[in-house]
């Protein structure tokens, strides 16, 4: 056996296999978009992405000119906006294109363990159901793509495939630094595993080829750092900010099934909470036993385990995504490598056990998915179960079916802006409604558009200066304990900015906003700004 070509692709590669898999992906993604693409709206996170996509298309630079994720996703959305437009449905359509790519790569990986295209379509359906929320389709797609490139590297650990794996890691980092982090360590350990268990030669060459791929994949970011004035400083500040916070997310307690208070819940809610907690229990256990299996399996049996090995190396690191804020949405961000690993289990065991194990795995994943993602989180299910709570609403020219409570909030702020905010006067929105800026066709007067974490004092001073310089005479501000944690109140995360608003603005008519949200009118200029 040629050591450089150790493993085959599982069930074989028919001439048109990729075309068939791409067709399955296009049907599933298209069906998903058709059924739920116009259902509901995200006032916070989706608005955060939409605002950035619009302003990137207008020539502004993510991170430097406005608060944002890493640049890749904004340039992706901006490029497609020239074809689809810059509305909210156009943004969702552009992310659906990325979703198609990610799902196709995920199914190409799953093909190593699933030979039937009908069964592969069911696997694709499972993966699509878990592709939630829609503004995180970039992240979910990249996790499946990582499994695909890991499988390819295991099957044929040539220098070219090391380079292409690195190319993926670098490009993924351009879309999200966390993906660069997960990918770097997952593939580094995988390369060491290949060197120890599959092909014990040329480790230095393979690492060098892999690192070269990373450098090329991250080249767009390097270009921005070198040639866009001010971007390097802004990028460094954004990295340091994460270290200062000591976390990548607002933490929550892990919802272990035995720690959840089920009293007063409906039977459906009890099932949802219980099975959600089970996911956080099952994933670590799965990776623990998979890891033991990987490092103890005989070399000649590695071929049947390529998908399991790839999913484990990738999934262990993406599990951080799920546990960084252990709720159903963040679970969906990191669950796909686990799903692909679970799908591979029947192929690992002997022929006489495959059918029974395949049925057991399918039943297990179906039940776990049904009571977590399908019945309580999925956009379509939420609409069908609570249809009376939804109404048609025009959002920037796109007709959506949105929660009436969201419609009420948007109507209240639109009415306030129409009746009170004059020409040349700025409007400040905080902390969690960035979607109102594109809906109102307004720019944020501050660099920050989403006040989730505690803001450093000097940044608050800069925001106060910007509010004064841009003639911001009106504000809509919420002050409530997110997740019932007092430290998350706006007055605590942005104490100086809150003091400035209280000292120089006064509350005005509420217009029917939720409790703890107030409209504010400016009555004087801050003294320390005048000085």
WOGI-V173377 format. One record per pair of residues at least 6 apart in sequence whose C-alpha atoms are under 8 Angstrom apart, sorted by sequence separation. I is the first residue (numbers start at 1). GAP is how many residues later the second one is. D is the distance in Angstrom with one decimal. If there is no record, write none. Layout:
BEGIN
I_GAP_D, I_GAP_D
END
This chain:
BEGIN
55_6_7.9, 56_6_6.7, 62_6_5.8, 63_6_7.2, 84_6_5.2, 114_6_6.2, 131_6_6.4, 173_6_5.3, 174_6_7.8, 194_6_7.5, 195_6_6.7, 225_6_5.8, 226_6_7.4, 242_6_6.3, 324_6_7.7, 375_6_5.8, 376_6_6.3, 393_6_5.5, 394_6_6.3, 421_6_7.3, 437_6_6.1, 480_6_7.8, 481_6_7.2, 482_6_5.5, 486_6_7.8, 487_6_6.8, 491_6_8.0, 62_7_7.5, 63_7_7.1, 172_7_5.7, 173_7_4.0, 224_7_6.8, 225_7_4.8, 323_7_7.5, 346_7_7.5, 347_7_6.6, 374_7_6.4, 375_7_7.2, 383_7_7.0, 392_7_6.4, 393_7_5.3, 429_7_7.9, 437_7_6.6, 481_7_5.4, 482_7_6.7, 491_7_5.4, 510_7_8.0, 62_8_7.2, 63_8_7.4, 78_8_8.0, 153_8_5.7, 172_8_5.9, 173_8_7.5, 195_8_6.6, 224_8_7.7, 262_8_6.0, 294_8_8.0, 322_8_4.8, 323_8_7.4, 346_8_4.8, 392_8_5.5, 393_8_6.2, 480_8_7.5, 481_8_4.8, 490_8_7.2, 491_8_7.8, 510_8_5.9, 62_9_5.6, 81_9_6.8, 84_9_7.8, 111_9_7.1, 131_9_6.5, 152_9_7.1, 153_9_6.6, 321_9_6.3, 322_9_4.3, 346_9_7.4, 392_9_4.5, 393_9_6.6, 480_9_5.0, 510_9_5.9, 52_10_6.9, 61_10_8.0, 81_10_7.3, 84_10_7.8, 110_10_7.4, 169_10_7.4, 170_10_6.4, 321_10_7.3, 322_10_7.2, 391_10_5.3, 392_10_6.4, 479_10_5.4, 480_10_7.0, 508_10_7.5, 509_10_6.6, 169_11_5.6, 192_11_8.0, 294_11_7.9, 322_11_6.4, 346_11_5.5, 390_11_5.9, 391_11_5.7, 479_11_5.1, 507_11_6.4, 508_11_5.5, 62_12_7.4, 153_12_7.3, 321_12_6.4, 322_12_5.3, 345_12_7.7, 346_12_5.3, 390_12_5.2, 391_12_6.6, 478_12_7.0, 479_12_6.6, 507_12_5.7, 508_12_5.5, 81_13_7.7, 107_13_7.0, 110_13_8.0, 260_13_7.4, 321_13_5.5, 322_13_7.4, 345_13_7.8, 390_13_4.5, 391_13_6.0, 507_13_4.4, 508_13_6.4, 52_14_7.3, 77_14_6.3, 80_14_6.0, 169_14_5.5, 260_14_7.7, 320_14_7.5, 389_14_5.7, 390_14_5.3, 393_14_7.1, 506_14_5.2, 507_14_6.4, 52_15_7.9, 149_15_7.9, 150_15_7.2, 169_15_6.5, 294_15_6.4, 319_15_5.4, 343_15_7.9, 389_15_5.7, 429_15_7.8, 434_15_5.7, 505_15_5.7, 506_15_5.3, 52_16_6.6, 107_16_7.7, 149_16_5.8, 191_16_7.7, 257_16_7.3, 318_16_5.0, 319_16_7.2, 389_16_7.9, 428_16_6.7, 434_16_6.2, 447_16_7.5, 505_16_5.1, 506_16_6.4, 77_17_5.9, 107_17_6.6, 257_17_5.1, 318_17_7.7, 427_17_7.5, 428_17_6.5, 433_17_7.3, 446_17_5.6, 505_17_4.0, 506_17_6.8, 56_18_6.3, 57_18_7.5, 76_18_7.7, 77_18_7.3, 255_18_7.9, 257_18_7.4, 290_18_7.4, 291_18_8.0, 343_18_7.3, 427_18_7.1, 428_18_7.9, 431_18_7.6, 432_18_5.6, 504_18_5.8, 505_18_5.4, 49_19_7.5, 56_19_6.7, 149_19_7.7, 257_19_7.8, 290_19_7.7, 315_19_7.3, 318_19_7.8, 342_19_7.2, 426_19_6.7, 430_19_7.4, 431_19_5.7, 432_19_6.5, 504_19_5.7, 505_19_7.1, 48_20_7.3, 257_20_4.7, 315_20_7.7, 429_20_7.7, 430_20_6.9, 431_20_4.8, 432_20_7.5, 446_20_6.1, 504_20_5.1, 53_21_4.9, 57_21_4.6, 103_21_7.2, 255_21_7.5, 256_21_4.7, 257_21_6.1, 291_21_7.0, 315_21_7.9, 430_21_6.7, 431_21_7.1, 445_21_6.5, 446_21_7.0, 504_21_6.3, 52_22_6.4, 53_22_7.2, 56_22_6.1, 57_22_7.3, 146_22_7.6, 165_22_7.7, 255_22_5.0, 256_22_6.9, 290_22_6.8, 315_22_4.9, 445_22_6.2, 504_22_6.4, 146_23_7.9, 254_23_7.7, 314_23_6.7, 315_23_6.0, 503_23_7.8, 53_24_5.8, 54_24_6.8, 57_24_7.4, 103_24_7.5, 256_24_7.1, 49_25_7.6, 53_25_5.5, 103_25_7.6, 255_25_7.7, 256_25_7.2, 287_25_6.0, 312_25_7.3, 445_25_6.5, 254_26_7.6, 311_26_5.0, 312_26_7.3, 410_26_7.2, 414_26_7.0, 500_26_7.3, 311_27_6.4, 445_27_7.4, 287_28_7.8, 287_29_6.7, 311_29_6.4, 312_29_6.8, 142_30_6.7, 311_30_5.1, 310_31_8.0, 54_32_6.2, 284_32_8.0, 308_32_7.6, 309_32_7.9, 53_33_7.9, 307_33_7.4, 308_33_4.8, 464_33_6.6, 307_34_6.3, 308_34_7.6, 454_34_8.0, 460_34_7.0, 463_34_7.7, 453_35_7.6, 461_35_7.6, 143_36_7.9, 283_36_7.8, 308_36_5.8, 452_36_7.8, 460_36_6.5, 461_36_7.5, 464_36_7.4, 480_36_6.0, 138_37_7.7, 139_37_7.7, 142_37_7.6, 146_37_7.1, 150_37_7.2, 157_37_7.6, 307_37_6.1, 308_37_7.2, 460_37_5.8, 479_37_5.4, 50_38_6.9, 53_38_7.8, 99_38_5.9, 102_38_7.6, 103_38_6.5, 106_38_4.8, 109_38_6.8, 454_38_7.5, 455_38_6.0, 478_38_5.5, 479_38_6.4, 95_39_7.6, 98_39_7.3, 99_39_6.9, 102_39_4.0, 105_39_6.6, 106_39_6.1, 109_39_4.9, 305_39_7.5, 428_39_7.9, 451_39_7.7, 454_39_4.1, 455_39_5.7, 457_39_7.2, 478_39_4.0, 95_40_7.5, 98_40_6.5, 101_40_7.3, 102_40_6.3, 105_40_5.4, 108_40_6.9, 139_40_7.7, 150_40_7.7, 154_40_6.9, 453_40_6.3, 454_40_6.3, 477_40_5.5, 478_40_6.4, 50_41_6.9, 96_41_7.6, 103_41_7.1, 106_41_7.1, 426_41_7.9, 452_41_8.0, 476_41_7.0, 477_41_5.6, 92_42_7.2, 95_42_6.4, 99_42_5.8, 102_42_6.0, 106_42_6.1, 109_42_6.6, 157_42_7.9, 305_42_7.7, 396_42_7.9, 451_42_7.9, 476_42_5.8, 477_42_6.7, 92_43_7.7, 95_43_6.9, 98_43_7.1, 102_43_5.7, 105_43_5.8, 163_43_7.9, 166_43_7.8, 167_43_7.5, 170_43_7.1, 171_43_7.5, 174_43_7.9, 280_43_7.9, 304_43_6.5, 305_43_6.0, 396_43_5.8, 476_43_4.6, 477_43_7.7, 162_44_6.1, 166_44_4.6, 170_44_4.2, 174_44_6.0, 304_44_5.6, 328_44_7.6, 395_44_6.5, 426_44_6.3, 428_44_6.8, 475_44_5.9, 476_44_6.2, 162_45_7.5, 165_45_6.6, 166_45_6.0, 167_45_7.8, 168_45_7.6, 169_45_5.8, 170_45_6.3, 172_45_7.9, 173_45_6.8, 328_45_7.6, 425_45_7.7, 426_45_5.6, 427_45_5.5, 430_45_8.0, 474_45_7.4, 475_45_5.0, 159_46_7.5, 163_46_4.9, 164_46_7.3, 166_46_7.0, 167_46_4.0, 168_46_7.1, 170_46_6.9, 171_46_4.3, 174_46_7.4, 280_46_7.9, 425_46_5.6, 426_46_3.9, 427_46_6.7, 428_46_6.4, 429_46_5.9, 430_46_6.4, 431_46_6.5, 432_46_7.9, 474_46_5.6, 475_46_6.7, 159_47_5.6, 162_47_6.0, 163_47_4.4, 166_47_4.2, 167_47_4.8, 170_47_4.1, 171_47_5.3, 174_47_6.3, 424_47_7.5, 425_47_5.7, 426_47_6.0, 427_47_5.1, 428_47_4.5, 429_47_5.0, 430_47_4.9, 431_47_6.2, 474_47_4.8, 158_48_7.8, 162_48_4.8, 163_48_7.3, 165_48_7.0, 166_48_4.3, 167_48_7.4, 169_48_7.0, 170_48_4.3, 425_48_6.1, 426_48_6.6, 427_48_5.5, 428_48_6.3, 429_48_6.0, 430_48_6.3, 431_48_8.0, 473_48_5.9, 474_48_6.1, 160_49_7.5, 163_49_6.6, 164_49_6.1, 165_49_8.0, 166_49_7.8, 167_49_6.2, 168_49_6.3, 170_49_7.8, 328_49_7.8, 425_49_7.7, 427_49_7.8, 428_49_8.0, 473_49_4.8, 159_50_6.2, 163_50_4.6, 167_50_4.4, 472_50_7.8, 38_51_7.1, 159_51_7.9, 162_51_7.7, 163_51_7.7, 166_51_7.3, 167_51_7.7, 280_51_8.0, 37_52_7.3, 276_52_6.8, 421_52_7.8, 421_53_6.8, 37_55_7.1, 283_55_6.8, 468_57_7.5, 431_59_6.9, 33_60_7.8, 468_61_7.7, 33_63_7.4, 413_63_8.0, 465_64_6.8, 73_65_7.1, 29_67_6.8, 254_69_7.3, 29_70_7.2, 29_71_6.1, 255_71_7.1, 252_72_8.0, 253_72_8.0, 254_72_5.6, 255_72_7.7, 251_73_6.3, 252_73_5.5, 253_73_7.0, 254_73_7.9, 26_74_6.2, 250_74_7.7, 251_74_5.0, 252_74_6.2, 25_75_5.9, 249_75_6.0, 250_75_6.4, 251_75_7.6, 252_75_7.8, 248_76_6.9, 249_76_6.1, 247_77_7.9, 22_78_8.0, 25_78_6.1, 25_79_5.6, 22_82_5.6, 21_83_6.4, 21_86_6.8, 49_86_7.0, 21_87_7.0, 46_88_8.0, 46_89_5.4, 279_89_7.7, 18_90_7.4, 45_90_7.2, 276_92_7.9, 275_93_6.1, 276_95_8.0, 416_95_7.1, 21_96_7.9, 28_96_7.3, 32_96_7.7, 275_96_6.5, 276_96_5.7, 415_96_8.0, 24_97_6.2, 28_97_6.7, 275_97_6.2, 413_98_7.7, 25_99_7.0, 29_99_7.2, 272_99_5.1, 273_99_7.6, 412_99_5.6, 11_100_7.2, 24_100_7.7, 28_100_7.2, 271_100_6.1, 272_100_5.0, 412_100_6.3, 10_101_7.4, 11_101_6.1, 198_101_7.0, 271_101_7.9, 412_101_6.5, 10_102_4.4, 11_102_7.1, 72_102_5.1, 73_102_5.4, 197_102_6.5, 9_103_5.6, 10_103_6.3, 11_103_7.3, 71_103_6.3, 72_103_4.1, 268_103_7.8, 272_103_7.9, 409_103_7.7, 11_104_5.5, 70_104_6.2, 71_104_6.1, 72_104_7.5, 272_104_7.0, 408_104_8.0, 409_104_6.0, 70_105_5.4, 71_105_7.9, 408_105_7.9, 409_105_7.6, 69_106_7.8, 70_106_5.2, 69_107_6.8, 70_107_6.8, 190_120_7.9, 190_123_6.6, 189_124_7.5, 187_126_7.5, 186_127_5.4, 187_127_7.7, 186_128_5.4, 183_131_7.2, 186_131_6.8, 182_132_7.4, 185_132_8.0, 182_135_5.4, 182_136_6.5, 9_146_6.8, 7_147_7.3, 8_147_6.0, 7_148_4.4, 155_148_7.7, 6_149_6.2, 7_149_6.4, 5_150_6.8, 6_150_6.3, 71_150_8.0, 5_151_4.9, 155_151_7.1, 4_152_6.2, 5_152_7.1, 154_152_6.4, 4_153_6.2, 5_153_7.9, 4_154_6.2, 151_155_5.9, 151_156_5.9, 154_156_7.7, 151_158_7.9, 151_159_5.4, 147_160_7.7, 150_160_5.2, 150_161_8.0, 148_162_7.8, 147_163_5.5, 147_164_5.6, 150_164_7.8, 64_166_6.8, 64_167_5.3, 147_167_6.3, 63_168_7.4, 146_168_6.8, 61_170_8.0, 64_170_5.3, 63_171_6.2, 64_171_7.3, 143_171_7.7, 63_172_6.5, 63_175_7.6, 143_175_7.4, 147_190_6.6, 113_191_8.0, 143_191_7.3, 6_192_7.5, 140_192_7.7, 144_192_6.4, 140_193_5.4, 143_193_6.8, 144_193_6.2, 112_194_7.7, 113_194_7.1, 139_194_6.7, 140_194_7.1, 143_194_6.6, 3_195_7.4, 4_195_7.0, 112_195_6.6, 3_196_6.0, 133_196_6.5, 140_196_7.2, 110_197_7.1, 132_197_6.6, 136_197_7.3, 109_198_6.7, 133_199_7.8, 132_200_6.0, 131_201_6.6, 132_201_7.4, 130_202_5.7, 131_202_7.7, 250_202_7.9, 250_203_7.6, 130_205_7.9, 130_206_7.6, 245_208_7.6, 127_209_6.7, 245_209_7.6, 127_212_7.5, 123_220_7.8, 114_229_7.9, 110_230_6.3, 113_230_7.3, 114_230_7.6, 109_231_7.9, 113_231_5.2, 112_232_8.0, 110_233_7.3, 113_233_7.8, 114_233_7.9, 106_234_7.7, 110_234_7.3, 113_234_5.6, 126_240_8.0, 130_243_6.7, 129_244_7.2, 129_245_7.2, 132_246_7.3, 129_249_7.4, 10_293_7.8, 10_294_7.3, 8_295_7.1, 7_296_5.4, 6_297_7.9, 88_307_7.4, 88_308_7.5, 87_309_6.3, 89_309_6.6, 87_310_7.3, 88_310_7.1, 87_311_6.9, 40_339_7.2, 39_340_6.4, 39_341_7.1, 36_343_6.2, 36_344_5.4, 39_344_7.4, 35_345_6.9, 41_359_7.9, 40_360_6.6, 38_361_7.3, 39_361_5.9, 40_361_5.5, 41_361_6.2, 38_362_4.8, 39_362_4.8, 40_362_4.0, 38_363_6.2, 39_363_6.0, 40_363_6.2, 43_363_7.8, 66_380_8.0, 67_380_5.8, 66_381_4.7, 67_381_5.1, 65_382_6.5, 66_382_6.4, 67_382_6.3, 51_383_7.2, 66_383_7.5, 67_383_7.7, 51_384_6.8, 54_384_8.0, 50_385_7.2, 47_386_7.2, 48_386_5.6, 51_386_7.1, 47_387_5.2, 48_387_6.5, 51_387_6.0, 44_388_5.2, 47_388_3.7, 50_388_7.6, 43_389_7.1, 44_389_5.1, 45_389_7.9, 46_389_7.1, 47_389_7.5, 43_390_5.3, 44_390_5.8, 43_391_6.7, 44_391_6.3, 47_391_8.0, 43_392_5.3, 42_393_7.6, 43_393_7.5, 48_401_7.2, 48_402_7.0, 44_406_7.4
END
